Amino acid sequence: MSGNVAEMVSEDGRTKGGSWGSRAPFLEIDGKDEFAGFTKASSKIGFRYFIEVVDFKTLKPKKEIELSAKLIESMLTEIPGDNSFLISRYEVSNQLYNLFLKSTSNQKYTSDNSLWTNEMDYSAVIENDYTTHPDYSNHPIVNITKEGAEAFCNWLTEEYNTFPKRKYKNYEFRLPTGKEWELAARGGLQRSPYPWGGPYIRNAKGCMLCNYRPAKDRWILDIGSTYLVSGITESELRDAAAQDGLLITGPVNSYHPNDYGVYCMSGNVAEMIADSNITKGGSWGSLPYYLQITSSEPYKGASPYVGFRFVGIAIGESETQ
């Protein structure tokens, strides 16, 4: 939408977006039209088409999920060489967590969506809709406490082990330890800083590989540093957040999985850890340093930046080494 070719619009002789030959100011969404009044074909001008819907069908609401052994098993992946240790491919979604709340009729562990207030310029829509609107059903649950995450895992353990037909016998679901989380995040890569291999957060085409806060390079003092140059406002950091394609959280199956088939081990939401008061993986609001597998951030309670995933451990088996 910016660059490549300046795009014709319906008004005669007007273009938007700038081209491969344009300077930066012409690439801005509300920038001046570099080719205003053009009358001849140009190697710098192209177009895209716009579709206006003149008739449409009302979409059916998404079906509510039903808990089953098959549903739970579809979320799990085995760690090669250790079939006593399973990990969820995805962060726990709003849809799944709401099923837990509905099944237990326990409102003690509901999401505190008022916590969005300080994180968004226009937070009202997110506050009202994030945990209930179908558009966010596959986004990770946030704004819950560690006690809520643990209660969810206890509920899932009890429910799963009551299904007569199940693939895994006598498994306990819980938050991962730090070692378990790092093992799953590496996807079999021993020295990689990131789940996808690294050492970069973009691929060869410049596309972001996870959901984080891509502060502009000139705002960070040194490569790998967590320190920003002085004078950068929180508003400017929020504006930078959308550069990776997501303003807040994204669906739990966003971007590409690692070699174990696990999604979003870096970015999206920072994940609670069982054995310490930290989170791992960084979030949609984290700077690049915190996306590394070995990095961590302090856990300070319920937050729009913090969610969780679960692991499955065969009851009676020792923890993964």
SERO-4910 file (N, C-alpha, C, O; in steps of 0.05 Angstrom, whole numbers):
BEGIN
 pado doro    nc1    nc2    nc3   cac1   cac2   cac3    cc1    cc2    cc3    oc1    oc2    oc3
  Met    A     17    -24      0      0      0      0     17     25      0      8     47     -7
  Ser    A     42     23      8     61     44      5     85     34    -11     95     12     -6
  Gly    A     93     49    -32    115     41    -48    106     21    -70     83     17    -75
  Asn    A    126      9    -82    122     -9   -105    113      6   -129    129     14   -146
  Val    A     86     11   -132     77     30   -152     57     49   -139     41     41   -121
  Ala    A     57     74   -148     36     93   -139     10     83   -151      9     76   -175
  Glu    A    -12     84   -136    -37     71   -145    -57     92   -153    -63    111   -138
  Met    A    -69     88   -176    -90    106   -186   -114    104   -167   -121     82   -157
  Val    A   -127    126   -163   -153    126   -149   -174    136   -167   -169    144   -190
  Ser    A   -199    136   -158   -221    142   -177   -221    171   -187   -231    177   -209
  Glu    A   -210    189   -171   -208    217   -181   -187    218   -203   -165    208   -200
  Asp    A   -194    231   -225   -175    233   -248   -149    246   -240   -148    266   -226
  Gly    A   -127    234   -250   -101    246   -247    -90    245   -218    -73    261   -211
  Arg    A   -101    227   -202    -92    225   -174    -81    197   -168    -91    178   -179
  Thr    A    -61    196   -151    -50    171   -141    -46    172   -111    -46    194   -100
  Lys    A    -42    149    -99    -36    148    -70    -14    128    -66    -11    108    -81
  Gly    A      2    132    -45     20    111    -35     49    114    -45     67    101    -34
  Gly    A     54    130    -65     81    132    -75     90    107    -90     75     88    -92
  Ser    A    114    107   -100    124     86   -117    152     76   -109    163     86    -89
  Trp    A    162     58   -125    190     48   -120    210     70   -123    233     67   -113
  Gly    A    203     91   -136    222    113   -140    217    137   -122    229    158   -126
  Ser    A    198    135   -104    190    158    -87    207    161    -63    218    142    -52
  Arg    A    209    186    -53    221    191    -28    201    186     -5    177    186    -10
  Ala    A    211    183     19    195    174     42    170    190     47    149    178     52
  Pro    A    170    217     45    145    232     51    121    224     33     98    226     42
  Phe    A    127    216      8    105    209    -10     94    181     -4     73    173    -15
  Leu    A    107    165     14     98    139     21     78    139     44     65    119     49
  Glu    A     76    161     57     58    163     80     29    163     70     23    172     48
  Ile    A     11    152     87    -17    148     79    -30    174     71    -45    176     52
  Asp    A    -24    195     87    -36    221     80    -16    240     67    -19    264     67
  Gly    A      5    228     55     25    244     42     15    257     16     -6    250      6
  Lys    A     31    276      6     24    290    -19     25    271    -42     40    251    -42
  Asp    A      9    277    -63      8    260    -87     31    269   -105     30    290   -117
  Glu    A     52    252   -107     75    259   -123     68    261   -153     82    276   -167
  Phe    A     48    246   -162     42    246   -190     15    260   -196      2    253   -216
  Ala    A      7    278   -179    -18    293   -183    -20    304   -211     -2    317   -221
  Gly    A    -43    299   -224    -48    310   -251    -36    294   -273    -35    303   -296
  Phe    A    -26    269   -268    -13    254   -289    -33    248   -312    -57    244   -307
  Thr    A    -23    247   -336    -40    241   -359    -29    219   -376    -43    208   -394
  Lys    A     -3    211   -372      9    190   -388     16    166   -371     21    168   -347
  Ala    A     17    143   -384     26    119   -370     54    122   -360     70    136   -372
  Ser    A     60    109   -337     86    112   -325     95     86   -312     78     70   -303
  Ser    A    121     81   -312    132     57   -299    129     58   -269    135     39   -255
  Lys    A    121     81   -258    119     84   -229     89     85   -220     84     88   -197
  Ile    A     71     81   -239     42     82   -232     28     57   -240     30     48   -263
  Gly    A     13     45   -222     -3     22   -227    -30     25   -213    -39     48   -209
  Phe    A    -43      4   -207    -70      6   -194    -77    -20   -180    -66    -41   -185
  Arg    A    -97    -18   -162   -110    -42   -152   -140    -37   -154   -148    -14   -157
  Tyr    A   -156    -57   -151   -185    -53   -154   -199    -55   -127   -188    -66   -108
  Phe    A   -222    -43   -125   -237    -41   -100   -264    -54   -106   -276    -50   -127
  Ile    A   -273    -70    -87   -299    -83    -90   -319    -72    -71   -314    -70    -46
  Glu    A   -342    -63    -81   -363    -53    -64   -385    -75    -63   -395    -84    -83
  Val    A   -391    -84    -39   -411   -105    -35   -439    -92    -38   -446    -75    -22
  Val    A   -455   -102    -57   -482    -91    -61   -503   -109    -50   -526   -102    -48
  Asp    A   -496   -134    -44   -514   -153    -32   -498   -173    -16   -476   -181    -25
  Phe    A   -507   -181      7   -492   -199     23   -510   -217     40   -533   -210     45
  Lys    A   -499   -239     48   -513   -257     66   -504   -253     94   -480   -248     99
  Thr    A   -521   -255    113   -514   -253    141   -497   -278    149   -506   -300    145
  Leu    A   -474   -273    160   -457   -295    168   -468   -310    192   -479   -297    210
  Lys    A   -466   -336    192   -475   -351    215   -455   -347    238   -431   -347    233
  Pro    A   -464   -345    262   -445   -343    285   -428   -368    287   -437   -390    281
  Lys    A   -404   -364    297   -386   -387    300   -398   -406    321   -409   -398    341
  Lys    A   -395   -432    316   -405   -452    334   -388   -453    360   -364   -449    359
  Glu    A   -401   -457    382   -386   -460    407   -373   -487    407   -383   -507    396
  Ile    A   -349   -488    418   -334   -513    419   -344   -530    442   -354   -520    462
  Glu    A   -342   -556    439   -348   -575    460   -323   -590    468   -308   -599    451
  Leu    A   -319   -592    494   -295   -605    504   -296   -635    499   -317   -648    505
  Ser    A   -275   -646    487   -273   -675    482   -244   -682    483   -226   -666    482
  Ala    A   -239   -708    486   -212   -718    486   -199   -711    459   -175   -703    458
  Lys    A   -214   -714    437   -202   -708    411   -195   -679    408   -174   -672    397
  Leu    A   -211   -660    419   -205   -632    418   -179   -626    433   -161   -612    423
  Ile    A   -177   -636    457   -153   -631    473   -128   -643    460   -107   -630    459
  Glu    A   -131   -667    449   -108   -680    436    -99   -666    411    -75   -666    404
  Ser    A   -118   -653    398   -111   -638    373    -94   -613    380    -80   -603    362
  Met    A    -94   -604    405    -78   -581    413    -50   -589    422    -33   -572    424
  Leu    A    -46   -615    426    -21   -624    438     -1   -634    418     -9   -645    397
  Thr    A     24   -631    424     45   -644    407     65   -657    426     71   -647    448
  Glu    A     77   -679    417     96   -693    433    124   -682    428    131   -674    406
  Ile    A    140   -683    449    168   -675    446    184   -700    438    183   -720    452
  Pro    A    197   -699    415    211   -723    405    230   -735    426    246   -720    438
  Gly    A    228   -761    429    246   -774    448    235   -775    476    248   -787    494
  Asp    A    212   -763    481    201   -762    508    171   -762    507    159   -740    508
  Asn    A    158   -785    505    129   -786    501    114   -782    528     90   -783    528
  Ser    A    129   -776    549    116   -770    575    111   -740    577     99   -731    597
  Phe    A    121   -724    558    119   -695    559    106   -685    534    115   -688    512
  Leu    A     83   -672    538     68   -660    517     66   -630    521     67   -621    544
  Ile    A     63   -615    500     59   -586    503     37   -577    484     34   -587    462
  Ser    A     22   -557    493      1   -546    476     14   -531    452     33   -515    456
  Arg    A      4   -536    428     13   -522    405      7   -492    406     21   -476    394
  Tyr    A    -13   -486    422    -23   -458    421    -26   -447    450    -28   -462    469
  Glu    A    -25   -421    452    -32   -408    477    -62   -413    482    -77   -417    463
  Val    A    -70   -413    507    -99   -418    513   -115   -394    503   -109   -371    509
  Ser    A   -135   -400    487   -151   -379    474   -174   -370    491   -181   -383    511
  Asn    A   -186   -347    483   -210   -337    497   -232   -358    496   -246   -363    516
  Gln    A   -236   -371    473   -257   -391    470   -254   -414    489   -273   -423    502
  Leu    A   -229   -425    492   -225   -447    509   -227   -439    539   -238   -454    555
  Tyr    A   -216   -416    545   -217   -407    573   -246   -401    581   -254   -407    604
  Asn    A   -262   -390    563   -290   -385    569   -306   -411    573   -325   -412    589
  Leu    A   -297   -432    560   -310   -458    564   -304   -468    592   -322   -480    605
  Phe    A   -280   -464    602   -273   -470    630   -291   -454    649   -301   -466    668
  Leu    A   -294   -428    645   -310   -412    663   -340   -421    662   -353   -423    683
  Lys    A   -349   -427    639   -377   -436    636   -381   -464    650   -402   -468    663
  Ser    A   -362   -481    646   -365   -508    657   -363   -509    687   -377   -525    700
  Thr    A   -348   -491    699   -344   -491    728   -362   -471    742   -365   -471    766
  Ser    A   -375   -453    726   -392   -432    737   -377   -416    759   -389   -407    778
  Asn    A   -351   -413    755   -334   -399    774   -325   -372    762   -308   -372    743
  Gln    A   -336   -350    771   -329   -324    761   -305   -312    774   -297   -289    768
  Lys    A   -293   -326    793   -270   -316    808   -246   -311    789   -230   -293    794
  Tyr    A   -244   -326    768   -221   -325    751   -227   -312    724   -212   -317    704
  Thr    A   -247   -295    723   -253   -282    698   -232   -261    691   -217   -252    708
  Ser    A   -231   -254    665   -211   -234    656   -219   -206    665   -243   -199    662
  Asp    A   -200   -191    674   -205   -163    682   -198   -145    659   -176   -135    656
  Asn    A   -218   -141    641   -213   -127    616   -209    -97    621   -202    -82    602
  Ser    A   -215    -87    645   -209    -59    650   -180    -52    649   -172    -29    646
  Leu    A   -163    -73    650   -134    -70    648   -125    -60    621   -102    -51    618
  Trp    A   -142    -62    601   -135    -51    574   -134    -21    574   -121     -9    557
  Thr    A   -146     -8    594   -149     21    594   -123     36    589   -122     55    573
  Asn    A   -103     28    603    -77     43    602    -60     35    578    -39     46    574
  Glu    A    -69     15    562    -52      4    541    -62     12    513    -47      9    494
  Met    A    -86     23    511    -97     30    485   -108     58    485   -120     67    505
  Asp    A   -104     72    463   -115     99    460   -146     98    458   -160    116    468
  Tyr    A   -156     77    446   -185     73    443   -192     46    455   -197     27    440
  Ser    A   -191     44    481   -193     18    494   -221      8    497   -225    -16    503
  Ala    A   -242     25    495   -269     17    501   -278     -8    486   -290    -26    497
  Val    A   -273     -8    459   -281    -31    443   -268    -57    452   -281    -78    454
  Ile    A   -242    -55    458   -227    -79    467   -238    -88    494   -242   -111    499
  Glu    A   -242    -69    512   -252    -76    539   -278    -91    538   -282   -110    552
  Asn    A   -296    -81    521   -323    -93    520   -324   -119    505   -340   -137    511
  Asp    A   -306   -123    485   -309   -145    466   -287   -166    467   -292   -188    456
  Tyr    A   -264   -161    479   -241   -178    474   -247   -207    482   -239   -225    467
  Thr    A   -259   -213    504   -262   -241    513   -288   -254    502   -291   -278    505
  Thr    A   -306   -238    490   -332   -249    483   -338   -248    453   -353   -264    443
  His    A   -326   -229    438   -333   -225    410   -321   -248    394   -298   -256    398
  Pro    A   -337   -259    375   -326   -281    358   -300   -275    344   -284   -293    339
  Asp    A   -296   -249    337   -271   -242    323   -246   -247    340   -224   -250    329
  Tyr    A   -250   -247    366   -227   -251    384   -227   -279    397   -211   -284    415
  Ser    A   -245   -297    388   -247   -323    401   -221   -339    400   -215   -354    418
  Asn    A   -206   -335    378   -181   -351    376   -156   -334    383   -134   -342    377
  His    A   -160   -312    397   -139   -296    408   -133   -306    437   -150   -317    450
  Pro    A   -108   -303    446   -101   -313    473   -116   -299    495   -119   -274    494
  Ile    A   -124   -314    516   -136   -302    539   -114   -285    554    -91   -294    556
  Val    A   -121   -262    563   -103   -244    578   -118   -233    601   -142   -238    605
  Asn    A   -104   -217    617   -116   -203    641   -127   -223    661   -147   -217    675
  Ile    A   -115   -246    663   -122   -265    684    -98   -270    702    -75   -265    694
  Thr    A   -103   -280    726    -82   -285    745    -70   -312    741    -80   -329    726
  Lys    A    -47   -317    754    -34   -343    753    -52   -364    766    -53   -387    757
  Glu    A    -67   -356    787    -85   -374    800   -107   -383    780   -115   -406    781
  Gly    A   -116   -365    763   -136   -372    743   -125   -392    723   -138   -411    715
  Ala    A   -100   -388    714    -87   -406    695    -84   -434    708    -89   -454    695
  Glu    A    -76   -434    733    -73   -460    747    -99   -474    751   -101   -499    749
  Ala    A   -121   -459    757   -147   -470    760   -157   -482    733   -169   -503    733
  Phe    A   -151   -468    711   -157   -479    685   -144   -506    680   -156   -525    671
  Cys    A   -118   -507    687   -103   -532    682   -114   -555    699   -115   -578    690
  Asn    A   -121   -549    724   -133   -570    742   -159   -580    730   -165   -604    730
  Trp    A   -176   -561    720   -201   -568    707   -196   -586    683   -210   -606    679
  Leu    A   -177   -578    666   -171   -594    642   -161   -622    648   -169   -641    635
  Thr    A   -145   -624    669   -135   -650    678   -158   -668    686   -160   -691    678
  Glu    A   -176   -657    702   -199   -673    713   -217   -682    690   -226   -705    688
  Glu    A   -223   -663    672   -241   -669    649   -229   -689    631   -242   -708    622
  Tyr    A   -203   -686    624   -191   -704    604   -190   -733    614   -195   -751    599
  Asn    A   -183   -736    639   -179   -763    650   -205   -777    655   -205   -801    663
  Thr    A   -228   -764    651   -254   -777    653   -264   -788    627   -283   -804    626
  Phe    A   -252   -780    605   -260   -790    579   -252   -819    576   -228   -825    578
  Pro    A   -270   -837    571   -263   -866    568   -245   -872    545   -227   -889    547
  Lys    A   -249   -858    523   -232   -861    499   -213   -838    496   -221   -816    488
  Arg    A   -188   -842    504   -169   -821    502   -142   -833    495   -136   -856    501
  Lys    A   -126   -817    481   -100   -827    471    -79   -829    494    -64   -848    495
  Tyr    A    -80   -809    512    -59   -808    533    -72   -816    560    -92   -804    568
  Lys    A    -61   -835    573    -72   -845    598    -60   -831    622    -35   -829    624
  Asn    A    -76   -822    640    -67   -811    666    -47   -789    662    -23   -791    670
  Tyr    A    -56   -767    650    -39   -744    646    -48   -720    663    -72   -717    667
  Glu    A    -29   -705    672    -34   -681    687    -27   -657    669     -6   -656    657
  Phe    A    -45   -637    668    -40   -613    653    -33   -590    673    -47   -587    693
  Arg    A    -13   -575    667     -4   -554    685     12   -534    669     18   -538    645
  Leu    A     20   -512    682     38   -493    670     66   -505    666     73   -522    683
  Pro    A     81   -498    646    107   -510    642    127   -497    662    125   -474    670
  Thr    A    148   -513    669    170   -502    683    187   -486    663    183   -488    639
  Gly    A    207   -471    673    224   -456    655    239   -474    636    242   -468    612
  Lys    A    249   -497    646    264   -516    629    246   -528    608    255   -532    585
  Glu    A    222   -536    616    203   -548    597    196   -528    575    195   -535    552
  Trp    A    192   -503    583    184   -482    564    207   -478    543    202   -477    519
  Glu    A    231   -476    553    254   -471    535    258   -495    516    265   -492    493
  Leu    A    255   -519    527    257   -544    510    238   -543    487    245   -549    464
  Ala    A    212   -537    493    192   -536    472    197   -513    453    192   -515    429
  Ala    A    206   -490    464    210   -466    447    232   -471    426    230   -461    404
  Arg    A    253   -486    434    275   -490    416    268   -507    392    280   -505    371
  Gly    A    248   -524    395    240   -541    372    262   -559    362    263   -565    338
  Gly    A    280   -567    380    302   -584    372    327   -569    364    348   -582    359
  Leu    A    326   -543    362    350   -527    355    364   -519    381    353   -507    399
  Gln    A    389   -528    384    403   -526    409    413   -498    416    413   -490    439
  Arg    A    422   -483    397    435   -457    403    421   -433    391    432   -411    390
  Ser    A    397   -437    381    383   -415    369    372   -395    389    362   -404    410
  Pro    A    375   -369    384    363   -350    402    333   -348    401    320   -339    420
  Tyr    A    321   -357    378    293   -354    374    281   -381    365    296   -398    355
  Pro    A    255   -386    368    243   -411    361    245   -418    331    246   -441    324
  Trp    A    247   -398    314    249   -403    285    277   -406    276    282   -411    252
  Gly    A    297   -404    293    325   -408    286    342   -384    289    364   -386    299
  Gly    A    332   -361    281    348   -336    285    370   -334    265    373   -351    247
  Pro    A    387   -313    268    388   -294    290    371   -269    286    373   -250    301
  Tyr    A    353   -269    266    338   -245    259    308   -248    266    298   -271    267
  Ile    A    294   -226    269    265   -226    275    249   -223    250    224   -225    251
  Arg    A    262   -218    227    249   -216    201    260   -238    183    283   -247    187
  Asn    A    244   -247    164    255   -266    145    269   -251    122    271   -227    122
  Ala    A    278   -266    102    293   -254     80    277   -234     64    289   -217     50
  Lys    A    251   -235     66    234   -216     51    226   -192     69    210   -175     61
  Gly    A    237   -191     93    231   -169    111    206   -172    127    198   -153    141
  Cys    A    193   -195    126    168   -200    141    174   -207    170    193   -222    176
  Met    A    158   -196    188    161   -202    217    155   -231    222    137   -243    210
  Leu    A    170   -244    240    167   -272    247    151   -277    272    146   -300    280
  Cys    A    143   -255    286    127   -258    310    114   -231    316    119   -211    303
  Asn    A     97   -232    336     81   -208    344     95   -195    368     95   -206    390
  Tyr    A    107   -172    364    121   -158    385    120   -128    381    105   -119    363
  Arg    A    135   -112    396    135    -83    392    160    -75    376    182    -72    388
  Pro    A    158    -72    350    181    -67    333    189    -37    334    185    -23    315
  Ala    A    200    -29    357    209     -1    359    230      4    337    247    -13    331
  Lys    A    228     27    325    246     34    302    275     32    312    282     39    334
  Asp    A    292     23    294    320     18    301    333     42    313    350     39    332
  Arg    A    327     66    304    341     89    314    333     96    343    345    113    356
  Trp    A    312     82    353    303     87    380    317     70    401    315     76    425
  Ile    A    332     50    392    346     33    411    376     39    410    388     42    389
  Leu    A    388     42    433    416     51    435    435     33    421    452     42    405
  Asp    A    433      7    427    452    -13    416    437    -37    408    416    -44    419
  Ile    A    447    -52    388    435    -77    380    434    -96    404    454   -100    418
  Gly    A    411   -107    409    408   -125    432    402   -110    458    397   -123    479
  Ser    A    402    -84    457    397    -68    481    368    -66    487    352    -67    468
  Thr    A    360    -63    512    333    -58    519    329    -28    526    307    -21    534
  Tyr    A    349    -12    522    347     16    529    341     33    504    354     31    484
  Leu    A    321     50    507    313     68    486    326     95    489    333    103    512
  Val    A    330    109    467    341    136    469    320    153    484    297    147    484
  Ser    A    330    174    497    312    191    513    293    206    495    299    212    472
  Gly    A    270    213    507    250    229    492    229    213    477    211    225    465
  Ile    A    231    187    476    212    170    461    187    167    479    189    158    501
  Thr    A    164    175    469    140    173    484    126    146    482    131    131    463
  Glu    A    109    140    501     94    115    500     76    115    476     71     94    464
  Ser    A     65    138    468     48    140    445     63    132    419     53    118    402
  Glu    A     89    141    417    105    134    394    110    104    393    111     92    372
  Leu    A    115     92    416    119     63    417     94     48    409     96     28    395
  Arg    A     71     58    417     46     45    409     42     47    379     33     28    366
  Asp    A     49     70    368     47     73    339     64     53    324     57     44    302
  Ala    A     88     47    336    106     29    323     96      0    324    104    -17    308
  Ala    A     78     -6    343     70    -33    348     57    -46    324     60    -70    320
  Ala    A     43    -31    308     28    -42    285     46    -50    261     36    -61    242
  Gln    A     72    -44    263     89    -50    240     91    -80    234     97    -87    211
  Asp    A     85    -97    254     86   -126    249     60   -137    239     57   -161    237
  Gly    A     40   -119    234     15   -128    224     -7   -132    245    -30   -137    238
  Leu    A      0   -129    271    -19   -133    292    -16   -110    312      6   -105    322
  Leu    A    -38    -98    319    -37    -76    338    -36    -86    367    -22    -74    384
  Ile    A    -50   -107    373    -49   -120    399    -43   -150    395    -25   -157    379
  Thr    A    -56   -167    409    -52   -196    406    -62   -205    379    -78   -191    366
  Gly    A    -52   -228    370    -62   -240    345    -73   -268    351    -70   -277    374
  Pro    A    -85   -281    332    -95   -309    336    -72   -327    346    -49   -322    340
  Val    A    -79   -347    361    -59   -364    374    -44   -381    354    -23   -393    360
  Asn    A    -54   -382    329    -39   -396    308    -27   -377    287    -25   -384    264
  Ser    A    -19   -354    297     -7   -334    279     21   -341    272     34   -357    286
  Tyr    A     31   -330    250     58   -333    240     64   -363    235     46   -378    227
  His    A     89   -372    238     96   -399    231    104   -415    257    116   -403    275
  Pro    A     97   -441    258    105   -456    282    134   -463    281    147   -462    259
  Asn    A    146   -471    304    173   -481    304    174   -510    294    153   -520    286
  Asp    A    197   -522    296    200   -549    285    185   -571    301    182   -593    291
  Tyr    A    175   -564    324    157   -582    339    128   -577    333    110   -590    344
  Gly    A    122   -557    316     95   -551    310     81   -533    330     57   -532    332
  Val    A     97   -518    346     86   -501    367     87   -472    358    107   -462    348
  Tyr    A     64   -458    362     61   -431    352     66   -410    375     62   -415    398
  Cys    A     76   -387    366     78   -363    383     94   -367    409     86   -357    430
  Met    A    116   -382    407    133   -384    431    148   -358    436    159   -354    458
  Ser    A    150   -341    416    160   -314    420    139   -295    411    127   -298    390
  Gly    A    134   -275    428    114   -254    421     86   -264    426     81   -285    436
  Asn    A     67   -247    419     38   -250    423     31   -245    452     23   -223    459
  Val    A     34   -265    469     32   -260    498     56   -273    513     64   -295    506
  Ala    A     66   -259    533     86   -270    550     73   -292    567     50   -289    576
  Glu    A     86   -315    570     73   -339    581     82   -344    610    106   -344    616
  Met    A     62   -350    627     68   -355    655     84   -381    658     81   -400    643
  Ile    A    101   -382    678    118   -405    684    111   -416    712    107   -400    730
  Ala    A    111   -442    714    102   -455    739    121   -451    762    112   -445    784
  Asp    A    147   -452    757    166   -454    779    180   -428    787    198   -428    803
  Ser    A    171   -406    775    183   -380    783    164   -357    776    145   -361    761
  Asn    A    170   -334    786    154   -310    783    162   -294    759    167   -270    760
  Ile    A    164   -308    736    172   -295    711    153   -304    689    137   -322    692
  Thr    A    156   -290    666    143   -299    641    164   -304    620    186   -292    622
  Lys    A    158   -320    601    177   -326    579    165   -320    552    141   -321    548
  Gly    A    183   -313    533    175   -310    506    169   -282    496    168   -277    472
  Gly    A    165   -263    515    158   -236    507    129   -235    496    116   -255    493
  Ser    A    120   -211    491     92   -206    484     90   -186    461    110   -178    450
  Trp    A     65   -180    454     60   -160    433     70   -132    441     73   -115    424
  Gly    A     76   -129    467     87   -103    476    116   -104    483    126    -85    495
  Ser    A    130   -126    477    158   -129    485    177   -119    464    172   -121    440
  Leu    A    200   -109    473    222   -102    455    237   -128    447    234   -148    461
  Pro    A    252   -127    426    264   -152    415    280   -169    434    279   -193    432
  Tyr    A    294   -157    453    311   -173    471    295   -194    486    305   -216    490
  Tyr    A    270   -187    493    254   -206    509    241   -228    493    228   -245    505
  Leu    A    245   -228    467    234   -249    450    253   -274    450    245   -295    440
  Gln    A    277   -270    459    296   -292    459    288   -314    478    277   -309    499
  Ile    A    295   -339    471    287   -362    487    297   -360    515    283   -368    534
  Thr    A    321   -350    519    333   -350    546    325   -325    562    331   -324    586
  Ser    A    312   -306    549    303   -282    564    278   -287    580    264   -306    576
  Ser    A    273   -269    599    249   -270    615    241   -242    624    258   -224    624
  Glu    A    216   -239    632    206   -214    643    192   -220    670    181   -242    673
  Pro    A    193   -202    689    180   -207    715    150   -211    711    137   -196    695
  Tyr    A    138   -230    726    109   -233    726     98   -214    748    105   -217    771
  Lys    A     81   -196    740     70   -176    759     40   -178    762     28   -159    772
  Gly    A     29   -200    755      0   -204    758    -14   -202    731     -2   -201    710
  Ala    A    -41   -201    732    -57   -200    708    -50   -176    691    -45   -154    702
  Ser    A    -49   -180    665    -40   -159    647    -49   -165    618    -52   -188    611
  Pro    A    -53   -144    602    -60   -149    574    -37   -162    558    -41   -171    535
  Tyr    A    -13   -163    570     10   -174    557     16   -203    564     33   -216    552
  Val    A      1   -214    584      8   -240    595    -14   -260    591    -37   -255    597
  Gly    A     -7   -284    581    -25   -306    578    -11   -332    587      7   -331    603
  Phe    A    -20   -354    576     -7   -380    583    -13   -401    563    -32   -399    547
  Arg    A      3   -423    564     -3   -448    551      2   -470    572     14   -465    593
  Phe    A     -6   -494    565     -3   -516    585     14   -538    573     17   -541    549
  Val    A     25   -554    591     39   -578    584     24   -602    596      9   -599    615
  Gly    A     29   -625    585     17   -650    596     40   -668    605     58   -674    590
  Ile    A     38   -677    629     59   -695    641     46   -721    650     26   -720    664
  Ala    A     57   -743    642     46   -769    650     49   -771    681     70   -768    692
  Ile    A     26   -776    694     26   -778    723     45   -800    733     42   -823    724
  Gly    A     63   -793    751     82   -812    760    109   -810    747    128   -822    756
  Glu    A    110   -794    725    136   -790    711    150   -766    723    137   -747    733
  Ser    A    176   -766    723    192   -743    732    191   -721    712    184   -726    689
  Glu    A    198   -696    720    198   -674    702    219   -678    681    239   -691    684
  Thr    A    214   -665    657    233   -666    635    259   -653    644    259   -631    655
  Gln    A    281   -666    638    307   -655    645    317   -638    622    339   -626    625
***
